[in-house]
C-alpha cells in the first residue's frame, strides 16, 4: 500500500519508527537537536576527569528519532600525548540491524594527534533519513591539549520549545514618567521585536546635544540585549528622520539624539537578540 493513514485505526499494527521519524523531522527539522530540560536549561557534556566525559540526562531529536539519555553516563576519552593536540567527538551512534531493530549508543570518535591545530575526526557517512544501517551524530567536541582535556564544546543544535518561538512579553513602559509609552512586543526564539509610540508628558524633550539619551522602556528580569543596537525612528522633530535613534543596551530601550533637537513624540520599531 502506498497511502497509509498513520494516525488512524487500521486493525493491524501499521505505525513504524520511520513514520514517527518523518513527522517529527517535519515538525522540528531534519537535523539533530537538543531539547531543553525540565528546568528550562540545555544540559551540557562535561569532563569528570582526564579520561572520562560525563554525559548528563539528555532529550534529543536525532534526524527525526527521539532519543533519551535517562541517567548520567560516562564515556572514555583516551589520554593525550605531550606536545600533541587532538579533538575527540562524543557521538550518538544509531544502528539498524538486518531485522530492522534500531538502537542508539554513546560512542567516542577519536581524532588524530597533531603538533599544530587539531582537526575533528571524520564522521562516518550514513543518514537515518536515507535508511542507513549506521549513522553517527556528533554531540560534543573534546579538545585535548597535550595530556589535558579542555572544556567540551556542544555541537548538537539547541531547540527551544514552541512556547518560546513566538510569545508576547511584558515590558516596563513606566521607567520614565516624562514619557507616555504605548508598545507591542513579541519574542521569536531568541529575538525580540518591539514597536512603540512615545509621547512626552510635559512640554517636550529638548536634548542637550549629540548622544543625549532618554530611557523609555526597560525589560523584565531574564531579558537582556546581546548587543547595543540603534536604529532611526520617526519623530516630529524639525530635523526629520535620522535626528533621533531608538537604542537598546542591556535591559534598557532609550531614545538617543545625534544633535541638539526638540520634539514631543517619537515612534519606531527595533529588533534585537536577547540572552
Backbone as CSV, one residue per row, in Angstrom:
resi,resn,N_x,N_y,N_z,CA_x,CA_y,CA_z,C_x,C_y,C_z
1,UNK,0.848,-1.189,0.000,0.000,0.000,0.000,0.887,1.244,0.000
2,UNK,0.572,2.210,-0.878,1.395,3.410,-0.983,0.828,4.578,-0.198
3,UNK,-0.410,4.446,0.288,-1.016,5.507,1.092,-1.470,4.922,2.419
4,UNK,-0.951,5.461,3.506,-1.295,4.961,4.832,-1.860,6.080,5.688
5,UNK,-2.931,5.774,6.417,-3.445,6.696,7.417,-2.714,6.362,8.717
6,UNK,-1.644,7.073,8.965,-0.761,6.723,10.071,-1.472,6.845,11.412
7,UNK,-2.216,7.922,11.600,-2.869,8.141,12.891,-4.328,7.694,12.882
8,UNK,-4.631,6.722,12.056,-5.974,6.142,12.045,-5.916,4.660,12.394
9,UNK,-7.019,4.118,12.888,-7.075,2.698,13.240,-7.213,1.859,11.977
10,UNK,-6.327,0.860,11.839,-6.376,0.014,10.645,-6.715,-1.430,10.979
11,UNK,-6.666,-1.773,12.253,-6.962,-3.152,12.648,-5.724,-4.016,12.758
12,UNK,-4.619,-3.537,12.239,-3.347,-4.260,12.340,-2.248,-3.252,12.665
13,UNK,-1.142,-3.702,13.292,-0.036,-2.779,13.559,0.490,-2.182,12.252
14,UNK,0.567,-0.864,12.199,0.986,-0.245,10.937,1.844,1.003,11.116
15,UNK,2.057,1.455,12.343,2.866,2.650,12.580,4.316,2.224,12.815
16,UNK,5.219,2.725,11.997,6.630,2.347,12.088,7.462,3.488,12.683
17,UNK,8.692,3.162,13.046,9.606,4.207,13.526,9.886,5.219,12.418
18,UNK,9.867,4.742,11.180,10.052,5.651,10.050,8.915,6.656,9.947
19,UNK,7.686,6.196,10.231,6.541,7.114,10.224,6.709,8.192,11.286
20,UNK,7.059,7.770,12.501,7.220,8.726,13.594,8.411,9.650,13.336
21,UNK,9.485,9.082,12.799,10.650,9.904,12.492,10.343,10.951,11.446
22,UNK,9.527,10.578,10.448,9.196,11.510,9.371,8.377,12.687,9.884
23,UNK,7.390,12.403,10.738,6.557,13.513,11.224,7.330,14.388,12.193
24,UNK,8.182,13.764,13.041,8.963,14.571,13.977,9.992,15.430,13.252
25,UNK,10.617,14.874,12.219,11.555,15.671,11.429,10.824,16.792,10.702
26,UNK,9.608,16.501,10.230,8.836,17.525,9.551,8.435,18.663,10.465
27,UNK,8.223,18.357,11.739,7.800,19.373,12.697,8.968,20.166,13.262
28,UNK,10.077,19.490,13.591,11.174,20.194,14.263,12.373,20.454,13.358
29,UNK,12.468,19.749,12.219,13.601,19.925,11.321,14.310,18.620,11.050
30,UNK,15.013,18.554,9.935,15.674,17.319,9.527,17.011,17.072,10.207
31,UNK,17.509,18.044,10.904,18.815,17.933,11.551,18.674,17.241,12.911
32,UNK,19.690,17.354,13.737,19.665,16.775,15.084,19.652,17.896,16.106
33,UNK,18.876,17.693,17.189,18.624,18.779,18.119,18.635,18.306,19.570
34,UNK,19.054,19.218,20.450,18.981,19.017,21.894,17.789,19.780,22.420
35,UNK,16.916,19.099,23.171,15.757,19.747,23.777,16.120,20.245,25.167
36,UNK,15.408,21.259,25.630,15.723,21.791,26.950,15.208,20.866,28.047
37,UNK,15.840,20.971,29.210,15.474,20.159,30.365,14.228,20.731,31.023
38,UNK,13.724,20.029,32.036,12.506,20.467,32.716,12.695,21.790,33.451
39,UNK,13.960,22.156,33.736,14.213,23.424,34.420,14.451,24.569,33.445
40,UNK,14.264,24.305,32.153,14.405,25.349,31.142,15.807,25.553,30.622
41,UNK,16.764,24.732,31.064,18.145,24.859,30.598,18.467,23.762,29.586
42,UNK,19.574,23.963,28.875,20.057,22.956,27.944,21.266,22.272,28.576
43,UNK,21.166,20.996,28.921,22.283,20.301,29.576,23.505,20.246,28.666
44,UNK,24.670,20.107,29.292,25.917,20.063,28.531,26.796,18.926,29.035
45,UNK,27.561,18.356,28.123,28.538,17.331,28.472,29.738,18.010,29.132
46,UNK,30.246,17.420,30.198,31.377,17.974,30.932,32.448,16.896,31.097
47,UNK,33.614,17.296,31.589,34.671,16.336,31.892,34.617,15.960,33.370
48,UNK,34.513,14.679,33.641,34.553,14.206,35.020,35.989,14.176,35.527
49,UNK,36.889,13.707,34.680,38.321,13.713,34.955,39.032,13.622,33.603
50,UNK,40.333,13.420,33.615,41.118,13.464,32.373,40.722,12.391,31.369
51,UNK,40.088,11.327,31.798,39.779,10.221,30.890,38.308,9.858,30.820
52,UNK,37.452,10.688,31.408,36.022,10.386,31.387,35.198,11.644,31.152
53,UNK,34.390,11.603,30.090,33.437,12.673,29.829,32.103,12.278,30.442
54,UNK,31.460,13.238,31.091,30.214,12.992,31.795,29.046,13.461,30.927
55,UNK,28.183,12.524,30.551,27.021,12.829,29.720,25.793,12.866,30.626
56,UNK,25.156,14.036,30.775,24.011,14.131,31.668,22.749,13.583,31.014
57,UNK,21.643,13.660,31.724,20.343,13.306,31.146,20.089,14.240,29.963
58,UNK,19.807,13.656,28.812,19.587,14.431,27.595,18.299,13.991,26.909
59,UNK,17.604,14.953,26.323,16.484,14.681,25.434,16.864,15.176,24.056
60,UNK,16.838,14.287,23.086,17.356,14.590,21.757,16.365,14.179,20.677
61,UNK,16.335,14.945,19.607,15.658,14.532,18.381,16.738,14.456,17.321
62,UNK,17.071,13.233,16.901,18.188,12.995,16.008,17.671,12.495,14.663
63,UNK,17.698,13.385,13.674,17.157,13.066,12.346,15.755,12.452,12.470
64,UNK,14.940,13.054,13.314,13.555,12.604,13.476,13.344,11.576,14.564
65,UNK,14.402,10.891,15.011,14.262,9.882,16.069,14.423,10.535,17.431
66,UNK,13.450,10.305,18.319,13.530,10.830,19.679,14.337,9.856,20.524
67,UNK,15.396,10.359,21.140,16.271,9.515,21.960,16.502,10.202,23.293
68,UNK,16.655,9.408,24.348,16.887,9.957,25.684,18.097,9.288,26.329
69,UNK,18.896,10.095,26.979,19.867,9.574,27.933,19.171,9.718,29.279
70,UNK,18.731,8.611,29.850,17.834,8.673,31.011,18.552,8.809,32.344
71,UNK,19.851,8.543,32.359,20.631,8.769,33.569,22.063,9.100,33.170
72,UNK,22.764,9.796,34.053,24.122,10.236,33.750,25.025,9.057,33.407
73,UNK,25.798,9.215,32.329,26.727,8.176,31.892,28.106,8.787,31.674
74,UNK,29.113,7.941,31.667,30.455,8.401,31.316,30.915,7.675,30.054
75,UNK,31.711,8.369,29.257,32.359,7.748,28.101,33.855,7.984,28.249
76,UNK,34.638,7.030,27.795,36.089,7.066,27.998,36.781,7.903,26.928
77,UNK,37.656,8.779,27.378,38.489,9.587,26.497,39.936,9.128,26.681
78,UNK,40.545,8.661,25.600,41.927,8.185,25.706,42.869,9.329,26.077
79,UNK,43.905,9.001,26.818,44.875,10.003,27.257,45.540,10.671,26.060
80,UNK,45.840,11.949,26.214,46.547,12.670,25.174,48.047,12.420,25.247
81,UNK,48.757,13.065,24.340,50.205,12.912,24.251,50.845,14.281,24.422
82,UNK,51.849,14.369,25.247,52.538,15.629,25.488,53.035,16.235,24.172
83,UNK,52.717,17.509,23.970,53.158,18.206,22.768,52.237,18.005,21.572
84,UNK,51.178,17.230,21.732,50.248,16.957,20.634,48.843,17.456,21.009
85,UNK,48.096,17.880,19.999,46.701,18.289,20.194,45.779,17.313,19.478
86,UNK,44.592,17.146,20.033,43.654,16.188,19.445,42.224,16.616,19.747
87,UNK,41.332,16.380,18.809,39.900,16.581,19.028,39.196,15.230,18.978
88,UNK,38.447,14.919,20.009,37.580,13.737,20.004,36.128,14.201,19.938
89,UNK,35.285,13.374,19.373,33.865,13.688,19.288,33.050,12.675,20.083
90,UNK,32.230,13.175,21.000,31.256,12.328,21.678,30.023,12.280,20.782
91,UNK,29.646,11.089,20.387,28.569,10.919,19.403,27.478,9.995,19.923
92,UNK,26.321,10.148,19.327,25.279,9.147,19.461,25.336,8.305,18.187
93,UNK,25.535,6.998,18.356,25.632,6.105,17.212,24.316,5.352,17.042
94,UNK,23.708,5.549,15.870,22.456,4.873,15.520,22.780,3.605,14.740
95,UNK,22.112,2.503,15.076,22.314,1.231,14.376,20.969,0.592,14.069
96,UNK,20.851,0.091,12.848,19.670,-0.691,12.450,20.170,-1.999,11.857
97,UNK,19.751,-3.131,12.470,20.282,-4.409,12.013,19.451,-4.984,10.865
98,UNK,19.785,-6.223,10.452,19.112,-6.816,9.293,17.660,-7.198,9.575
99,UNK,17.242,-7.114,10.847,15.842,-7.347,11.198,15.115,-6.032,11.486
100,UNK,15.753,-4.925,11.106,15.226,-3.575,11.298,15.052,-3.195,12.769
101,UNK,15.828,-3.823,13.642,15.848,-3.444,15.047,16.809,-2.269,15.197
102,UNK,16.307,-1.200,15.768,17.101,0.028,15.872,17.563,0.259,17.312
103,UNK,18.735,0.873,17.443,19.259,1.196,18.770,20.184,2.400,18.652
104,UNK,20.446,3.027,19.799,21.394,4.134,19.860,22.292,3.947,21.063
105,UNK,23.576,4.236,20.884,24.546,4.137,21.970,25.477,5.336,21.922
106,UNK,26.019,5.694,23.076,27.020,6.753,23.143,28.388,6.178,22.791
107,UNK,29.077,6.835,21.870,30.388,6.381,21.430,31.316,7.590,21.287
108,UNK,32.625,7.329,21.230,33.608,8.388,21.038,34.374,8.127,19.748
109,UNK,34.429,9.141,18.899,35.286,9.099,17.709,36.594,9.793,18.070
110,UNK,37.686,9.038,18.045,38.985,9.585,18.419,39.611,10.321,17.242
111,UNK,40.123,11.516,17.515,40.784,12.292,16.484,42.237,11.891,16.308
112,UNK,42.873,12.517,15.341,44.283,12.248,15.052,45.159,13.303,15.717
113,UNK,46.139,12.895,16.538,47.026,13.867,17.188,47.782,14.701,16.156
114,UNK,47.970,15.980,16.482,48.685,16.881,15.572,49.537,17.834,16.394
115,UNK,50.666,18.234,15.819,51.537,19.169,16.507,50.985,20.579,16.521
116,UNK,50.125,20.893,15.541,49.521,22.223,15.468,48.054,22.196,15.872
117,UNK,47.226,22.838,15.045,45.793,22.899,15.318,45.167,21.544,15.019
118,UNK,44.430,21.025,15.982,43.795,19.720,15.801,42.521,19.848,14.960
119,UNK,42.245,18.817,14.171,41.023,18.764,13.368,40.092,17.708,13.956
120,UNK,38.806,17.894,13.728,37.837,16.890,14.169,38.014,15.616,13.350
121,UNK,37.785,14.468,13.961,37.835,13.222,13.184,36.712,13.183,12.153
122,UNK,36.928,12.416,11.105,35.908,12.277,10.071,34.729,11.472,10.608
123,UNK,33.542,12.029,10.454,32.331,11.335,10.893,31.899,10.386,9.771
124,UNK,31.739,9.098,10.053,31.340,8.151,9.002,30.039,8.565,8.327
125,UNK,29.973,8.328,7.019,28.757,8.630,6.275,27.612,7.758,6.762
126,UNK,26.411,8.256,6.595,25.222,7.495,6.958,24.140,8.410,7.471
127,UNK,22.936,8.260,6.939,21.815,9.104,7.328,20.619,8.239,7.694
128,UNK,20.031,8.522,8.844,18.810,7.806,9.237,17.707,8.066,8.226
129,UNK,17.627,9.301,7.748,16.594,9.653,6.764,16.671,8.767,5.519
130,UNK,17.891,8.405,5.151,18.088,7.642,3.914,18.112,6.139,4.155
131,UNK,17.780,5.731,5.378,17.667,4.301,5.673,18.984,3.604,5.922
132,UNK,20.015,4.354,6.294,21.321,3.742,6.545,21.254,2.822,7.760
133,UNK,22.079,1.799,7.741,22.143,0.887,8.876,22.959,1.438,10.029
134,UNK,23.694,2.527,9.765,24.525,3.130,10.806,24.652,4.618,10.548
135,UNK,24.510,5.401,11.605,24.665,6.855,11.493,25.287,7.380,12.784
136,UNK,26.223,8.302,12.611,26.899,8.909,13.760,26.458,10.361,13.864
137,UNK,25.993,10.762,15.043,25.558,12.138,15.270,26.430,12.759,16.352
138,UNK,27.336,13.686,15.992,28.196,14.322,16.998,27.375,15.152,17.985
139,UNK,27.658,14.981,19.268,27.011,15.762,20.315,27.942,16.835,20.870
140,UNK,29.221,16.492,21.026,30.172,17.439,21.612,31.588,17.142,21.159
141,UNK,32.405,18.180,21.141,33.835,18.048,20.835,34.630,18.141,22.146
142,UNK,35.592,17.233,22.302,36.508,17.282,23.443,37.870,17.716,22.917
143,UNK,38.275,18.974,23.153,39.609,19.412,22.716,40.654,18.970,23.732
144,UNK,41.712,18.346,23.267,42.754,17.834,24.154,44.085,18.472,23.768
145,UNK,44.681,19.169,24.718,45.979,19.811,24.513,47.005,19.087,25.357
146,UNK,47.896,18.372,24.697,48.845,17.539,25.439,48.097,16.438,26.158
147,UNK,48.271,16.395,27.458,47.565,15.368,28.245,46.346,15.949,28.967
148,UNK,46.028,17.217,28.648,44.955,17.900,29.373,43.730,18.109,28.484
149,UNK,42.589,17.513,28.826,41.359,17.766,28.068,40.770,19.119,28.438
150,UNK,40.274,19.824,27.426,39.642,21.119,27.678,38.154,20.971,27.942
151,UNK,37.482,22.094,27.990,36.036,22.099,28.221,35.315,21.603,26.968
152,UNK,34.431,20.610,27.100,33.695,20.123,25.934,32.869,21.232,25.281
153,UNK,32.802,21.181,23.966,32.024,22.147,23.183,30.822,21.421,22.606
154,UNK,29.623,21.830,23.008,28.420,21.182,22.485,28.247,21.522,21.007
155,UNK,28.006,20.499,20.197,27.848,20.668,18.757,26.407,20.502,18.298
156,UNK,25.637,19.718,19.033,24.248,19.494,18.641,23.453,20.783,18.864
157,UNK,22.597,21.112,17.931,21.846,22.364,17.992,20.817,22.341,19.124
158,UNK,20.655,23.489,19.771,19.615,23.632,20.788,18.286,23.952,20.108
159,UNK,17.229,23.291,20.564,15.897,23.535,20.008,14.983,24.026,21.123
160,UNK,14.688,25.339,21.159,13.799,25.859,22.196,12.390,25.293,22.025
161,UNK,11.605,25.261,23.110,10.227,24.779,22.993,9.377,25.741,22.174
162,UNK,8.262,25.245,21.676,7.388,26.069,20.846,6.886,27.298,21.589
163,UNK,6.792,27.218,22.915,6.318,28.361,23.694,7.255,29.559,23.579
164,UNK,8.514,29.304,23.182,9.463,30.401,23.032,9.624,30.862,21.592
165,UNK,9.009,30.152,20.654,9.174,30.529,19.254,8.446,31.824,18.935
166,UNK,7.308,32.023,19.572,6.569,33.280,19.391,5.757,33.491,20.643
167,UNK,6.133,34.477,21.420,5.471,34.716,22.682,5.456,36.216,22.936
168,UNK,4.410,36.675,23.588,4.381,38.073,23.969,5.217,38.261,25.223
169,UNK,5.634,39.464,25.463,6.431,39.754,26.648,5.986,41.104,27.202
170,UNK,5.916,41.203,28.508,5.505,42.441,29.153,6.741,43.257,29.515
171,UNK,6.797,44.487,29.013,7.905,45.383,29.292,7.451,46.462,30.278
172,UNK,8.403,47.145,30.852,8.092,48.240,31.762,8.138,49.548,30.985
173,UNK,6.972,50.086,30.680,6.903,51.340,29.926,6.746,52.545,30.848
174,UNK,6.869,52.322,32.163,6.749,53.412,33.144,8.113,53.783,33.727
175,UNK,9.165,53.396,33.031,10.513,53.615,33.551,10.851,55.103,33.640
176,UNK,10.227,55.913,32.787,10.495,57.344,32.780,9.157,58.085,32.758
177,UNK,8.787,58.749,33.864,7.477,59.418,33.935,7.309,60.568,32.952
178,UNK,8.389,60.980,32.307,8.287,62.077,31.345,7.760,61.611,29.986
179,UNK,7.645,60.287,29.826,7.145,59.736,28.567,5.906,58.874,28.814
180,UNK,4.900,59.027,27.975,3.772,58.099,27.914,4.031,57.167,26.733
181,UNK,4.211,55.887,27.034,4.680,54.950,26.008,3.623,53.871,25.767
182,UNK,3.275,53.688,24.511,2.459,52.553,24.072,3.376,51.629,23.263
183,UNK,3.234,50.320,23.452,4.141,49.410,22.755,3.466,48.065,22.518
184,UNK,4.036,47.311,21.609,3.730,45.886,21.459,5.064,45.182,21.298
185,UNK,5.161,43.972,21.864,6.433,43.250,21.830,6.171,41.767,21.681
186,UNK,7.035,41.119,20.953,6.926,39.675,20.757,8.325,39.069,20.767
187,UNK,8.405,37.856,21.318,9.655,37.111,21.331,9.573,36.013,20.287
188,UNK,10.543,35.964,19.400,10.632,34.927,18.382,11.961,34.219,18.592
189,UNK,11.874,33.020,19.164,13.070,32.290,19.560,13.919,33.182,20.462
190,UNK,15.129,33.547,20.048,15.978,34.360,20.910,16.040,35.813,20.443
191,UNK,15.015,36.239,19.686,14.924,37.619,19.224,13.672,38.261,19.817
192,UNK,13.745,39.558,20.041,12.583,40.297,20.493,12.342,41.462,19.540
193,UNK,11.080,41.687,19.197,10.676,42.803,18.337,9.800,43.726,19.174
194,UNK,10.143,44.998,19.190,9.383,45.990,19.954,9.008,47.135,19.023
195,UNK,7.716,47.424,18.925,7.261,48.633,18.247,6.671,49.558,19.308
196,UNK,6.831,50.848,19.147,6.424,51.753,20.215,6.003,53.114,19.662
197,UNK,5.226,53.811,20.468,4.903,55.221,20.244,5.079,55.909,21.586
198,UNK,5.977,56.871,21.667,6.270,57.568,22.918,5.932,59.047,22.768
199,UNK,5.122,59.545,23.688,4.722,60.948,23.667,5.113,61.585,24.996
200,UNK,5.676,62.770,24.926,6.112,63.438,26.142,4.919,63.818,27.015
201,UNK,5.095,63.638,28.317,4.058,64.010,29.274,4.168,65.482,29.646
202,UNK,5.317,66.089,29.322,5.496,67.519,29.593,5.513,68.285,28.272
203,UNK,6.159,69.424,28.257,6.117,70.266,27.062,6.954,69.735,25.910
204,UNK,7.879,68.789,26.174,8.689,68.230,25.097,10.084,67.896,25.563
205,UNK,10.755,67.098,24.735,12.132,66.715,25.049,13.071,67.613,24.268
206,UNK,13.930,68.311,24.975,14.977,69.108,24.359,16.292,68.453,24.722
207,UNK,16.923,67.824,23.731,18.167,67.112,24.013,19.303,68.103,24.207
208,UNK,20.253,67.712,25.027,21.394,68.584,25.306,22.374,68.638,24.146
209,UNK,22.321,67.625,23.267,23.240,67.580,22.138,23.414,66.162,21.653
210,UNK,24.492,65.925,20.927,24.748,64.601,20.373,24.901,63.580,21.495
211,UNK,24.307,62.393,21.268,24.404,61.253,22.182,23.658,61.469,23.490
212,UNK,22.786,62.479,23.552,21.926,62.623,24.728,20.864,61.528,24.667
213,UNK,20.596,60.878,25.789,19.645,59.766,25.801,18.546,59.999,26.810
214,UNK,17.417,59.332,26.554,16.277,59.371,27.462,15.624,58.000,27.446
215,UNK,15.632,57.326,28.604,15.059,55.978,28.688,13.543,56.030,28.502
216,UNK,13.010,55.018,27.785,11.560,54.939,27.623,10.985,53.585,28.037
217,UNK,11.792,52.517,27.992,11.306,51.165,28.297,12.426,50.384,28.968
218,UNK,12.068,49.558,29.927,13.027,48.590,30.466,12.457,47.197,30.306
219,UNK,13.342,46.207,30.209,12.927,44.824,30.007,12.854,44.088,31.337
220,UNK,12.070,43.031,31.400,11.926,42.290,32.650,13.168,41.474,32.980
221,UNK,13.215,40.960,34.198,14.328,40.108,34.617,14.479,38.933,33.651
222,UNK,15.707,38.613,33.316,15.972,37.496,32.426,16.077,37.887,30.966
223,UNK,15.780,39.163,30.649,15.874,39.642,29.272,16.968,40.707,29.208
224,UNK,17.917,40.499,28.309,18.990,41.469,28.129,19.480,41.383,26.694
225,UNK,19.660,42.539,26.077,20.150,42.565,24.701,21.593,42.091,24.643
226,UNK,21.882,41.258,23.654,23.243,40.758,23.476,24.168,41.873,23.018
227,UNK,23.644,42.797,22.202,24.450,43.885,21.641,23.763,45.222,21.898
228,UNK,24.527,46.289,21.739,23.947,47.628,21.697,23.584,47.921,20.252
229,UNK,22.308,48.207,20.015,21.799,48.399,18.656,20.996,49.696,18.622
230,UNK,21.161,50.470,17.562,20.401,51.706,17.396,19.882,51.808,15.969
231,UNK,18.627,52.206,15.827,18.017,52.396,14.501,17.254,53.718,14.509
232,UNK,17.174,54.403,13.366,16.448,55.675,13.329,14.961,55.469,13.548
233,UNK,14.325,56.475,14.140,12.879,56.405,14.347,12.229,57.685,13.822
234,UNK,10.911,57.674,13.778,10.139,58.799,13.249,9.759,59.719,14.410
235,UNK,9.965,61.016,14.234,9.621,61.988,15.275,8.996,63.223,14.627
236,UNK,8.522,64.133,15.474,8.059,65.425,14.952,9.138,66.496,15.118
237,UNK,10.384,66.043,15.244,11.495,66.980,15.281,11.632,67.673,13.933
238,UNK,11.973,68.948,13.964,12.129,69.698,12.714,13.308,69.194,11.888
239,UNK,14.185,68.421,12.511,15.342,67.870,11.796,15.002,66.596,11.037
240,UNK,13.807,66.050,11.254,13.331,64.922,10.470,13.978,63.590,10.812
241,UNK,13.792,62.624,9.897,14.291,61.271,10.100,15.806,61.260,10.206
242,UNK,16.291,60.527,11.196,17.725,60.409,11.384,18.265,61.294,12.483
243,UNK,17.434,62.182,13.013,17.907,63.042,14.100,17.809,62.352,15.451
244,UNK,16.937,61.324,15.537,16.763,60.581,16.778,16.790,59.088,16.470
245,UNK,17.476,58.341,17.298,17.553,56.893,17.164,16.907,56.245,18.378
246,UNK,16.310,55.070,18.176,15.918,54.239,19.308,17.057,53.252,19.517
247,UNK,17.509,53.146,20.758,18.696,52.362,21.074,18.385,51.372,22.190
248,UNK,18.871,50.146,22.043,18.760,49.167,23.119,20.168,48.827,23.597
249,UNK,20.324,48.825,24.898,21.599,48.457,25.515,21.290,47.734,26.821
250,UNK,21.741,46.482,26.895,21.459,45.629,28.052,19.950,45.520,28.252
251,UNK,19.398,46.051,29.347,17.964,45.875,29.593,17.166,47.162,29.415
252,UNK,17.754,48.171,28.752,17.081,49.454,28.572,16.889,49.782,27.094
253,UNK,15.720,50.351,26.785,15.456,50.911,25.455,15.320,52.418,25.639
254,UNK,16.096,53.158,24.863,16.172,54.606,25.047,16.069,55.311,23.707
255,UNK,15.804,56.617,23.773,15.920,57.484,22.614,17.271,58.186,22.697
256,UNK,17.950,58.288,21.557,19.259,58.937,21.523,19.299,59.938,20.385
257,UNK,19.677,61.174,20.710,19.757,62.220,19.678,21.150,62.252,19.060
258,UNK,21.237,62.770,17.841,22.549,62.939,17.208,22.987,64.408,17.221
259,UNK,22.076,65.269,17.657,22.373,66.700,17.777,21.375,67.301,18.755
260,UNK,21.500,68.548,19.026,20.521,69.211,19.880,19.214,69.371,19.120
261,UNK,18.147,68.772,19.639,16.840,68.820,18.968,15.745,68.946,20.028
262,UNK,14.541,69.235,19.564,13.374,69.231,20.449,12.252,68.477,19.755
263,UNK,11.455,67.769,20.530,10.339,67.007,19.965,9.334,66.710,21.071
264,UNK,8.134,66.285,20.647,7.104,65.906,21.625,6.673,64.457,21.476
265,UNK,6.991,63.824,20.339,6.659,62.399,20.190,7.669,61.695,19.291
266,UNK,7.677,60.385,19.429,8.608,59.562,18.659,7.978,58.186,18.476
267,UNK,8.187,57.578,17.306,7.625,56.254,17.020,8.650,55.436,16.257
268,UNK,8.705,54.120,16.550,9.667,53.290,15.843,9.518,51.826,16.153
269,UNK,10.432,51.045,15.612,10.457,49.606,15.823,11.913,49.173,15.890
270,UNK,12.206,48.213,16.767,13.566,47.725,16.910,13.519,46.223,17.182
271,UNK,14.471,45.515,16.604,14.559,44.060,16.744,15.988,43.728,17.192
272,UNK,16.121,42.854,18.191,17.451,42.572,18.708,17.498,41.190,19.383
273,UNK,18.688,40.592,19.411,18.831,39.295,20.071,18.919,39.476,21.581
274,UNK,18.361,38.513,22.308,18.392,38.586,23.767,19.088,37.358,24.330
275,UNK,19.574,37.504,25.546,20.220,36.398,26.231,19.486,36.111,27.538
